[in-house]
Amino acid sequence: MLEEKPVLYVFSSRRACNAFYAKQQDGFLPVVWSVKEFYNQISFIDGLLKVPRSVRQVLLAHAIKEVAQNLPESTEHLLVFEKSFLGYLDSSTFVAHFFNELAIFDLDINQIESQDIYGDYANHLEVLKRILAHYQEQLEKHRFYDRILRIEPTLISAVLEKFTRIEFYLEGSLNNQEQRLLFKVASLVPVFLHVNCDRYNKDFLGFLKLDLEVNHYYKLDLSALLQGKPAIIKKQEQNLQVDHIRVYGFKTRLEQVGLALLRVQEWLQDGLDPSTLAIITPDSSITAYLKLLDIENNLNLAHGQDVEWVYFAYFQALKNLQINPPPLNASPLEELDKVCKQAMEQVYPTPPKHLQDFHEDFYNNLMSIKSLLKDYPLADLLELYLQELKKQRIDDVSGGKVRVLDVLECRGLSFERVVLLDFTDHLVPCIPDHNLFLNSTTRARLNIPTLKDHENLQKHYYYQILQNTKQVDIAYYVDDKTTHSKMLLELDLNTQISPANFALFPPENKHDYLDEECKGKVLEGFSFSATKFNDYLTCPRRFYLKYIKNLTPPSKDQFNMGTFLHKLLKKHYEEHKNTPVKASDLLELAQDEQLNALQRLEFEVAVDKMSAFFEKEKEILQSREVLVCEKKFKTSIAGFTFNGKIDRIDRLEDGSYAILDYKYKSKDKLKVDTLENMEESQDYQLSIYHLALASSLQDARIRVYFYDLKKGELLEEYLQVVHFKQEQLQNQLKKLTSIMPFEKRPNKDNCSYCPYMDICGVVYEREKY
């Protein structure tokens, strides 16, 4: 006999819903919604439309622009946004994530200020409050709803009354608003909550106010819980069975693919149902290797193909339009519509429906804020268009039977067989940069998830995969920067050596390492610097390979805070020699630099930590002047030419000079050499600078200092030490004029990240040090 009303089943994702459908027998299917569909169906915000993603990004970028351009002079140092549309667009992503977190946990931005006891975020919060006010104003003007408005949705009781009960399967966490709504639903219709409690998600179930045990499945009656009655209907122990988990370590990331492809081949040969099999990755970039090496076409990229690859010609056409935009004959938005359609028709005889649908949605969404875009160049709108297009998913219709999934797509699913790739320390878990804005102390005071909480939630997803799969293979790789995830140690999972039958390529024919004797001399005309000489002292073999054999490693294009601060300090003192630099000066100078949102935040935090330096500058510039910054020099020492740059030279009131070498970040406490340790010293930087300046300023009194930019301390290396090291320098240089062996000096700290490790063979001798 059928129930008069159906049961509603709610799962974490649409994929979990489909898996539930697949288990049903023939006949009428039950009503099944994802969590997202559930909340959309049962509630609404009266009179407002949810702001589309592309519109939200534009409104936030516009708000940032308004704040950036209208800050009063007294407070303009609070903001370091690149003043361009692309800069505002980049910043909008960072700001959007911050506002999302406020909304999810029902926080007013002023609450953060009250809990920021050290004032770490005072300046940033002042800016963010202004951006939020502008953004909210635009939302109200265009009749849009965003959860940052913190409007409580209205329940649609008529929808809920259609169901006899709701079976809600929770994977992960619910935000505060979702929790409140679920309890409201439970007051109208019976709600049974299904949860798996483990060591990683127990804290996220605290809103239930029940003493749940880890490693247990629970079925809970939320309606009974509301009435103060016993709520636990079912409790079942679920201990992790580690005997069905195999762990393999590899030397390179690519080698893991061999394990995945072999397992897929075995599964299909064994006749296993492909819907119960999966390759799971925390980082989708490895799917390029899987796709390339899957010559049997067994894999299906469930999260879709790379949009840029599928629509490569269209992307190129739009990028060409960005470089050479046509003259505007209509409003920028209408011109965008026109040129995109023309490009589509030129590239495709019949434009793909997915591409046409995306274009129409994008255009129609932005038409709602057309007046806001009237002054935007076409190139800027094209950039926004391209960014949104890159976020689209294209189904892998040409793929095979075994799915390649990311971790979130596996919530609520059970498997027969799984291979987990990239189980490394930097990916399992992996927390995006935007989650790092508030420190853990402030987060704890605000009662919002800390960095560790975010990590535990990700670990919960992995734990459930291990729990709900009959046979799991875990793969990770180890190199100089990567090792296995600590989660393996937490779960006491042992690693097996990866056997040869996982290899993608034939084994290399290794020869015994034969150490080469490297002899030579520094040729006439070679130009030294303090860095080059320190390289020689640290390891003569590195010096030989780098400067005599000219085996220069590729440069790493990374943001260096110390170099960036040097650049800005030079700019300031070139224009204002006797005016002590202030925080606002550096922040203003940075506005002309190309920085992304995270680099800007890192820079602001760095400047905030330099308050002692700014005070020191006010003190010392009362009795001295900045003579020059980043002073290039060229001098001769023991017959060798030395080149370099001195960070700063000051002239004191008594006519003497001070060489200052800025130090922003050092691993250990900053210190100079003393009479006690000068014989062991391998740092000749200040001694070389002293010789260089002394050669151009005869008989001048010169003192040398390291200048700690964080502590605002001048650390002097005394002249007795400087002169001793100069004598040592001369003696060392004389050795280089004749043929000599350039020996290795193995040292763990120096060798670990040395680019010449393989060439010099130290990788084979690692046990010796």
Beta strands, then each sheet from edge to edge (+ up, - down):
strand 1: 7-11
strand 2: 31-34
strand 3: 43-44
strand 4: 49-50
strand 5: 144-145
strand 6: 154-155
strand 7: 165-169
strand 8: 191-197
strand 9: 216-221
strand 10: 232-237
strand 11: 245-250
strand 12: 277-281
strand 13: 299-301
strand 14: 402-406
strand 15: 415-420
strand 16: 469-477
strand 17: 495-497
strand 18: 519-520
strand 19: 527-528
strand 20: 624-637
strand 21: 640-652
strand 22: 657-663
strand 23: 702-708
strand 24: 713-717
strand 25: 740-741
sheet 1: 2+ 1+ 7+ 8+ 9- 10+
sheet 2: 3+ 6-
sheet 3: 4+ 5+
sheet 4: 13+ 14+ 12+ 15+ 16+ 11+ 17+
sheet 5: 18+ 25-
sheet 6: 19+ 21+ 20-
sheet 7: 19+ 21+ 22- 23- 24+
end
